[in-house]
Amino acid sequence: MADSNKALQFRDLTYHALESKLCVNPFCTTCGALKFRNKLKNFTNEEIVEGLKILSSDFMHFEESIPCLKICTSLLIASGFEGNLKSLLEGTPVGMVLKEVNNYTDEYDY
């Protein structure tokens, strides 16, 4: 089970990244969004999922919220996360946005 404090830290990291204009472009050819990606290494897959669950709908108002979410979810998938993100995030603001954006494509396996 993920530490709820770490989930809150993850949430704070994502807000801070977007508020401070940290690069969260998953396809950035200049920096690769490495600062953000490196900060994500401080969290387990379960902590990231729990953090995604508690992101509010206000988070989606940031211009770069979707690229930020794509980095987080692609990191989970690349690291072999065994959970089903579609069911884990269903009904949350993040789940609704990802469903809309990715239309539950096989690429992200939501």
Secondary structure per residue as TSV (DSSP state, phi and psi in degrees):
chain	resnum	aa	ss	phi	psi
A	1	M	-	360.0	137.6
A	2	A	-	-75.8	147.2
A	3	D	-	-73.6	122.7
A	4	S	H	-63.3	-30.1
A	5	N	H	-64.4	-39.3
A	6	K	H	-68.5	-34.8
A	7	A	H	-62.7	-39.9
A	8	L	H	-66.5	-38.7
A	9	Q	H	-64.3	-39.0
A	10	F	H	-62.3	-46.7
A	11	R	H	-57.8	-45.3
A	12	D	H	-62.7	-38.8
A	13	L	H	-60.9	-45.8
A	14	T	H	-64.9	-42.4
A	15	Y	H	-63.1	-44.9
A	16	H	H	-60.9	-43.7
A	17	A	H	-58.4	-44.0
A	18	L	H	-75.6	-39.1
A	19	E	H	-67.2	-34.3
A	20	S	T	-92.7	6.2
A	21	K	T	62.1	32.5
A	22	L	-	-65.7	141.0
A	23	C	-	-65.1	123.9
A	24	V	-	-127.5	24.1
A	25	N	-	-78.9	113.9
A	26	P	T	-63.7	-18.0
A	27	F	T	-113.9	22.2
A	28	C	-	-63.1	125.0
A	29	T	S	-92.9	-3.9
A	30	T	S	-91.0	-55.4
A	31	C	S	-117.9	-12.5
A	32	G	T	66.2	16.1
A	33	A	T	53.9	34.9
A	34	L	H	-64.2	-35.8
A	35	K	H	-60.0	-45.9
A	36	F	H	-68.2	-46.2
A	37	R	H	-59.4	-40.8
A	38	N	H	-65.8	-36.2
A	39	K	H	-67.2	-31.5
A	40	L	H	-67.3	-21.5
A	41	K	T	-66.1	-13.9
A	42	N	T	-79.1	-1.1
A	43	F	S	-122.2	142.6
A	44	T	-	-76.7	165.8
A	45	N	H	-57.1	-42.8
A	46	E	H	-64.6	-37.5
A	47	E	H	-67.3	-37.0
A	48	I	H	-64.9	-45.8
A	49	V	H	-60.9	-45.4
A	50	E	H	-63.1	-37.2
A	51	G	H	-66.7	-39.4
A	52	L	H	-63.0	-36.6
A	53	K	H	-64.1	-31.5
A	54	I	H	-96.3	1.3
A	55	L	-	-67.4	132.2
A	56	S	-	-85.9	170.0
A	57	S	G	-64.8	-22.8
A	58	D	G	-59.7	-33.1
A	59	F	G	-58.3	-34.6
A	60	M	G	-71.0	-10.3
A	61	H	G	-79.1	-14.5
A	62	F	S	-70.8	140.2
A	63	E	T	-57.9	-37.9
A	64	E	T	-99.9	18.7
A	65	S	H	-63.4	-41.7
A	66	I	H	-68.4	-45.7
A	67	P	H	-59.1	-36.9
A	68	C	H	-61.2	-46.0
A	69	L	H	-64.1	-36.9
A	70	K	H	-64.9	-38.7
A	71	I	H	-62.2	-46.2
A	72	C	H	-61.7	-47.6
A	73	T	H	-71.8	-36.5
A	74	S	H	-68.6	-33.1
A	75	L	H	-62.8	-43.6
A	76	L	H	-59.6	-47.7
A	77	I	H	-64.8	-43.7
A	78	A	H	-65.1	-28.7
A	79	S	T	-87.0	4.5
A	80	G	T	83.2	24.6
A	81	F	-	-53.4	128.8
A	82	E	-	-95.4	-4.9
A	83	G	S	-79.7	169.6
A	84	N	-	-101.6	102.4
A	85	L	H	-60.4	-35.4
A	86	K	H	-57.2	-50.0
A	87	S	H	-75.7	-34.1
A	88	L	H	-68.0	-32.7
A	89	L	H	-101.5	-2.8
A	90	E	T	-58.3	132.9
A	91	G	T	86.8	-8.8
A	92	T	S	-91.5	159.8
A	93	P	H	-55.7	-40.6
A	94	V	H	-64.7	-44.2
A	95	G	H	-59.8	-40.7
A	96	M	H	-66.9	-41.4
A	97	V	H	-67.9	-45.3
A	98	L	H	-64.6	-36.0
A	99	K	H	-62.0	-44.7
A	100	E	H	-66.1	-45.0
A	101	V	H	-71.0	-47.2
A	102	N	H	-98.2	-8.9
A	103	N	T	49.5	35.1
A	104	Y	T	52.4	47.4
A	105	T	-	-71.0	158.6
A	106	D	T	-64.1	-25.8
A	107	E	T	-57.2	-38.6
A	108	Y	T	-107.8	-9.1
A	109	D	T	49.9	49.7
A	110	Y	-	-83.3	360.0
